[in-house]
């Protein structure tokens, strides 16, 4: 019987490992990640061709600053409590 060379055994083991792990590799699907969810949501919404949803109103900085200032300086408006609301009976 002949003794095998340790270098040959190591090379053969590395080759077998590389070939067996090659079968586990699959193409990446990260480019398609979320497409099924987006397609499902789109299929649940009906919009005729050419009809887009209305634009969401936005607030500029000056208007926001004025709103905050009014909240700070204006006295709070009196609140009305109705019967049966939150257990308060007046």
N, CA and C atoms as an extended XYZ file, in Angstrom:
270
Properties=species:S:1:pos:R:3:atomname:S:1:resname:S:1:resid:I:1 pbc="F F F"
N         0.816       -1.171        0.000 N   UNK     1
C         0.000        0.000        0.000 CA  UNK     1
C         0.870        1.249        0.000 C   UNK     1
N         0.428        2.241       -0.733 N   UNK     2
C         1.212        3.475       -0.785 CA  UNK     2
C         0.572        4.530        0.114 C   UNK     2
N         1.423        5.363        0.643 N   UNK     3
C         0.920        6.444        1.492 CA  UNK     3
C         0.606        7.639        0.617 C   UNK     3
N        -0.505        8.292        0.913 N   UNK     4
C        -0.866        9.463        0.115 CA  UNK     4
C        -0.156       10.688        0.669 C   UNK     4
N         0.110       11.579       -0.211 N   UNK     5
C         0.774       12.825        0.138 CA  UNK     5
C        -0.221       13.725        0.868 C   UNK     5
N         0.123       14.318        2.038 N   UNK     6
C        -0.807       15.197        2.754 CA  UNK     6
C        -1.222       16.411        1.913 C   UNK     6
N        -0.329       16.892        1.071 N   UNK     7
C        -0.658       18.025        0.197 CA  UNK     7
C        -1.734       17.626       -0.795 C   UNK     7
N        -1.659       16.441       -1.327 N   UNK     8
C        -2.637       15.964       -2.290 CA  UNK     8
C        -3.994       15.775       -1.619 C   UNK     8
N        -4.000       15.248       -0.416 N   UNK     9
C        -5.251       15.046        0.306 CA  UNK     9
C        -5.905       16.386        0.628 C   UNK     9
N        -5.101       17.368        1.013 N   UNK    10
C        -5.635       18.687        1.322 CA  UNK    10
C        -6.189       19.352        0.063 C   UNK    10
N        -5.501       19.224       -1.029 N   UNK    11
C        -5.965       19.798       -2.289 CA  UNK    11
C        -7.259       19.131       -2.734 C   UNK    11
N        -7.307       17.807       -2.624 N   UNK    12
C        -8.508       17.069       -3.006 CA  UNK    12
C        -9.693       17.451       -2.108 C   UNK    12
N        -9.447       17.612       -0.809 N   UNK    13
C       -10.509       18.019        0.116 CA  UNK    13
C       -11.022       19.417       -0.227 C   UNK    13
N       -10.132       20.333       -0.532 N   UNK    14
C       -10.520       21.695       -0.892 CA  UNK    14
C       -11.329       21.692       -2.180 C   UNK    14
N       -10.958       20.874       -3.129 N   UNK    15
C       -11.683       20.781       -4.395 CA  UNK    15
C       -13.084       20.239       -4.182 C   UNK    15
N       -13.217       19.189       -3.364 N   UNK    16
C       -14.531       18.609       -3.073 CA  UNK    16
C       -15.405       19.629       -2.347 C   UNK    16
N       -14.837       20.355       -1.397 N   UNK    17
C       -15.580       21.366       -0.653 CA  UNK    17
C       -16.041       22.492       -1.586 C   UNK    17
N       -15.185       22.947       -2.469 N   UNK    18
C       -15.543       24.027       -3.394 CA  UNK    18
C       -16.665       23.610       -4.339 C   UNK    18
N       -16.590       22.395       -4.843 N   UNK    19
C       -17.616       21.907       -5.764 CA  UNK    19
C       -18.946       21.736       -5.034 C   UNK    19
N       -18.903       21.221       -3.806 N   UNK    20
C       -20.158       21.005       -3.080 CA  UNK    20
C       -20.791       22.327       -2.661 C   UNK    20
N       -20.005       23.318       -2.309 N   UNK    21
C       -20.553       24.625       -1.952 CA  UNK    21
C       -21.031       25.399       -3.184 C   UNK    21
N       -20.490       25.083       -4.319 N   UNK    22
C       -20.931       25.739       -5.555 CA  UNK    22
C       -22.374       25.435       -5.873 C   UNK    22
N       -22.853       24.285       -5.462 N   UNK    23
C       -24.245       23.921       -5.691 CA  UNK    23
C       -25.207       24.692       -4.798 C   UNK    23
N       -24.697       25.243       -3.707 N   UNK    24
C       -25.555       26.001       -2.786 CA  UNK    24
C       -25.749       27.448       -3.237 C   UNK    24
N       -24.899       27.919       -4.092 N   UNK    25
C       -24.983       29.320       -4.519 CA  UNK    25
C       -26.190       29.517       -5.419 C   UNK    25
N       -26.867       30.633       -5.219 N   UNK    26
C       -28.004       30.956       -6.072 CA  UNK    26
C       -27.892       32.420       -6.482 C   UNK    26
N       -28.513       32.786       -7.580 N   UNK    27
C       -28.429       34.184       -7.993 CA  UNK    27
C       -29.146       35.075       -6.981 C   UNK    27
N       -28.636       36.263       -6.814 N   UNK    28
C       -29.199       37.201       -5.840 CA  UNK    28
C       -30.543       37.721       -6.326 C   UNK    28
N       -31.484       37.826       -5.405 N   UNK    29
C       -32.798       38.347       -5.758 CA  UNK    29
C       -33.053       39.691       -5.084 C   UNK    29
N       -32.011       40.367       -4.626 N   UNK    30
C       -32.182       41.634       -3.938 CA  UNK    30
C       -32.752       42.706       -4.857 C   UNK    30
N       -32.502       42.608       -6.133 N   UNK    31
C       -33.049       43.588       -7.067 CA  UNK    31
C       -34.569       43.508       -7.141 C   UNK    31
N       -35.131       42.326       -6.887 N   UNK    32
C       -36.581       42.129       -6.932 CA  UNK    32
C       -37.221       42.217       -5.563 C   UNK    32
N       -36.449       42.556       -4.531 N   UNK    33
C       -36.964       42.571       -3.169 CA  UNK    33
C       -38.100       43.581       -3.047 C   UNK    33
N       -39.267       43.144       -2.615 N   UNK    34
C       -40.407       44.018       -2.420 CA  UNK    34
C       -41.321       44.147       -3.621 C   UNK    34
N       -40.937       43.585       -4.756 N   UNK    35
C       -41.773       43.711       -5.954 CA  UNK    35
C       -43.118       43.027       -5.774 C   UNK    35
N       -43.152       41.906       -5.076 N   UNK    36
C       -44.428       41.205       -4.908 CA  UNK    36
C       -45.386       42.021       -4.047 C   UNK    36
N       -44.863       42.689       -3.024 N   UNK    37
C       -45.715       43.516       -2.173 CA  UNK    37
C       -46.229       44.719       -2.956 C   UNK    37
N       -45.342       45.370       -3.715 N   UNK    38
C       -45.767       46.533       -4.513 CA  UNK    38
C       -46.804       46.132       -5.554 C   UNK    38
N       -46.643       44.971       -6.157 N   UNK    39
C       -47.621       44.518       -7.152 CA  UNK    39
C       -48.963       44.209       -6.500 C   UNK    39
N       -48.945       43.630       -5.299 N   UNK    40
C       -50.196       43.330       -4.606 CA  UNK    40
C       -50.932       44.617       -4.231 C   UNK    40
N       -50.212       45.606       -3.726 N   UNK    41
C       -50.839       46.877       -3.353 CA  UNK    41
C       -51.388       47.573       -4.587 C   UNK    41
N       -50.631       47.560       -5.676 N   UNK    42
C       -51.104       48.199       -6.903 CA  UNK    42
C       -52.339       47.509       -7.446 C   UNK    42
N       -52.445       46.193       -7.271 N   UNK    43
C       -53.608       45.490       -7.793 CA  UNK    43
C       -54.857       45.748       -6.954 C   UNK    43
N       -54.697       46.224       -5.732 N   UNK    44
C       -55.840       46.501       -4.878 CA  UNK    44
C       -56.369       47.925       -5.048 C   UNK    44
N       -55.647       48.754       -5.749 N   UNK    45
C       -56.072       50.140       -5.957 CA  UNK    45
C       -56.521       50.301       -7.397 C   UNK    45
N       -57.682       50.900       -7.581 N   UNK    46
C       -58.146       51.145       -8.934 CA  UNK    46
C       -58.054       52.634       -9.222 C   UNK    46
N       -57.280       52.993      -10.191 N   UNK    47
C       -57.177       54.361      -10.654 CA  UNK    47
C       -57.299       54.318      -12.178 C   UNK    47
N       -58.293       55.033      -12.713 N   UNK    48
C       -58.380       55.076      -14.169 CA  UNK    48
C       -57.099       55.659      -14.762 C   UNK    48
N       -56.829       55.275      -15.992 N   UNK    49
C       -55.611       55.716      -16.658 CA  UNK    49
C       -55.602       57.238      -16.741 C   UNK    49
N       -54.498       57.838      -16.336 N   UNK    50
C       -54.348       59.286      -16.400 CA  UNK    50
C       -54.832       60.016      -15.160 C   UNK    50
N       -55.493       59.322      -14.241 N   UNK    51
C       -55.981       59.980      -13.030 CA  UNK    51
C       -55.002       59.740      -11.896 C   UNK    51
N       -54.435       60.801      -11.396 N   UNK    52
C       -53.485       60.704      -10.298 CA  UNK    52
C       -54.143       61.181       -9.011 C   UNK    52
N       -53.699       60.700       -7.870 N   UNK    53
C       -54.260       61.173       -6.606 CA  UNK    53
C       -53.937       62.652       -6.402 C   UNK    53
N       -54.777       63.375       -5.663 N   UNK    54
C       -54.492       64.792       -5.451 CA  UNK    54
C       -53.209       64.986       -4.652 C   UNK    54
N       -52.566       66.116       -4.863 N   UNK    55
C       -51.323       66.405       -4.162 CA  UNK    55
C       -51.602       66.655       -2.683 C   UNK    55
N       -50.692       66.255       -1.856 N   UNK    56
C       -50.827       66.458       -0.418 CA  UNK    56
C       -50.456       67.901       -0.102 C   UNK    56
N       -51.324       68.639        0.610 N   UNK    57
C       -50.975       70.021        0.929 CA  UNK    57
C       -49.780       70.072        1.882 C   UNK    57
N       -48.940       71.053        1.689 N   UNK    58
C       -47.755       71.203        2.524 CA  UNK    58
C       -47.807       72.542        3.250 C   UNK    58
N       -46.962       72.702        4.227 N   UNK    59
C       -46.907       73.936        4.993 CA  UNK    59
C       -45.502       74.504        4.894 C   UNK    59
N       -45.405       75.818        4.584 N   UNK    60
C       -44.092       76.440        4.513 CA  UNK    60
C       -43.633       76.840        5.917 C   UNK    60
N       -42.389       77.249        6.037 N   UNK    61
C       -41.806       77.561        7.340 CA  UNK    61
C       -42.464       78.730        8.038 C   UNK    61
N       -42.800       79.802        7.294 N   UNK    62
C       -43.402       80.978        7.913 CA  UNK    62
C       -44.773       80.649        8.499 C   UNK    62
N       -45.554       79.872        7.783 N   UNK    63
C       -46.878       79.501        8.272 CA  UNK    63
C       -46.766       78.605        9.507 C   UNK    63
N       -45.827       77.689        9.514 N   UNK    64
C       -45.620       76.819       10.671 CA  UNK    64
C       -45.179       77.630       11.883 C   UNK    64
N       -44.263       78.593       11.685 N   UNK    65
C       -43.797       79.425       12.799 CA  UNK    65
C       -44.946       80.258       13.365 C   UNK    65
N       -45.812       80.795       12.502 N   UNK    66
C       -46.966       81.565       12.964 CA  UNK    66
C       -47.926       80.698       13.764 C   UNK    66
N       -48.119       79.468       13.347 N   UNK    67
C       -49.005       78.548       14.061 CA  UNK    67
C       -48.466       78.233       15.449 C   UNK    67
N       -47.171       78.007       15.560 N   UNK    68
C       -46.557       77.717       16.854 CA  UNK    68
C       -46.666       78.932       17.765 C   UNK    68
N       -46.431       80.116       17.205 N   UNK    69
C       -46.511       81.343       18.006 CA  UNK    69
C       -47.939       81.577       18.508 C   UNK    69
N       -48.945       81.318       17.690 N   UNK    70
C       -50.336       81.463       18.125 CA  UNK    70
C       -50.658       80.483       19.249 C   UNK    70
N       -50.112       79.279       19.178 N   UNK    71
C       -50.340       78.296       20.237 CA  UNK    71
C       -49.722       78.753       21.552 C   UNK    71
N       -48.579       79.452       21.461 N   UNK    72
C       -47.894       79.899       22.674 CA  UNK    72
C       -48.578       81.104       23.311 C   UNK    72
N       -49.100       82.022       22.506 N   UNK    73
C       -49.590       83.293       23.046 CA  UNK    73
C       -51.092       83.339       23.251 C   UNK    73
N       -51.881       82.659       22.449 N   UNK    74
C       -53.332       82.760       22.547 CA  UNK    74
C       -53.833       81.950       23.738 C   UNK    74
N       -54.823       82.488       24.475 N   UNK    75
C       -55.380       81.703       25.580 CA  UNK    75
C       -56.148       80.510       25.025 C   UNK    75
N       -56.179       79.413       25.749 N   UNK    76
C       -56.894       78.238       25.237 CA  UNK    76
C       -58.395       78.508       25.184 C   UNK    76
N       -59.027       77.975       24.178 N   UNK    77
C       -60.471       78.129       24.021 CA  UNK    77
C       -61.182       77.258       25.054 C   UNK    77
N       -62.300       77.754       25.612 N   UNK    78
C       -63.020       76.907       26.580 CA  UNK    78
C       -63.570       75.660       25.899 C   UNK    78
N       -63.496       74.549       26.596 N   UNK    79
C       -63.970       73.292       26.030 CA  UNK    79
C       -65.344       72.975       26.584 C   UNK    79
N       -66.162       72.461       25.752 N   UNK    80
C       -67.500       72.065       26.168 CA  UNK    80
C       -67.500       70.569       26.460 C   UNK    80
N       -68.105       70.214       27.558 N   UNK    81
C       -68.215       68.806       27.921 CA  UNK    81
C       -69.680       68.421       27.798 C   UNK    81
N       -69.938       67.393       27.040 N   UNK    82
C       -71.301       66.938       26.828 CA  UNK    82
C       -71.602       65.764       27.736 C   UNK    82
N       -72.886       65.571       28.021 N   UNK    83
C       -73.282       64.443       28.858 CA  UNK    83
C       -72.892       63.138       28.218 C   UNK    83
N       -72.397       62.243       29.045 N   UNK    84
C       -72.031       60.922       28.554 CA  UNK    84
C       -70.672       60.858       27.913 C   UNK    84
N       -69.957       61.975       27.821 N   UNK    85
C       -68.617       61.964       27.230 CA  UNK    85
C       -67.576       61.703       28.309 C   UNK    85
N       -66.939       60.611       28.275 N   UNK    86
C       -65.855       60.336       29.201 CA  UNK    86
C       -66.301       60.216       30.646 C   UNK    86
N       -67.558       59.962       30.893 N   UNK    87
C       -68.037       59.795       32.247 CA  UNK    87
C       -68.322       61.101       32.971 C   UNK    87
N       -68.130       62.259       32.297 N   UNK    88
C       -68.391       63.541       32.942 CA  UNK    88
C       -69.864       63.875       32.809 C   UNK    88
N       -70.533       64.034       33.893 N   UNK    89
C       -71.960       64.368       33.880 CA  UNK    89
C       -72.131       65.786       34.407 C   UNK    89
N       -72.547       66.695       33.558 N   UNK    90
C       -72.806       68.081       33.972 CA  UNK    90
C       -74.236       68.447       33.738 C   UNK    90
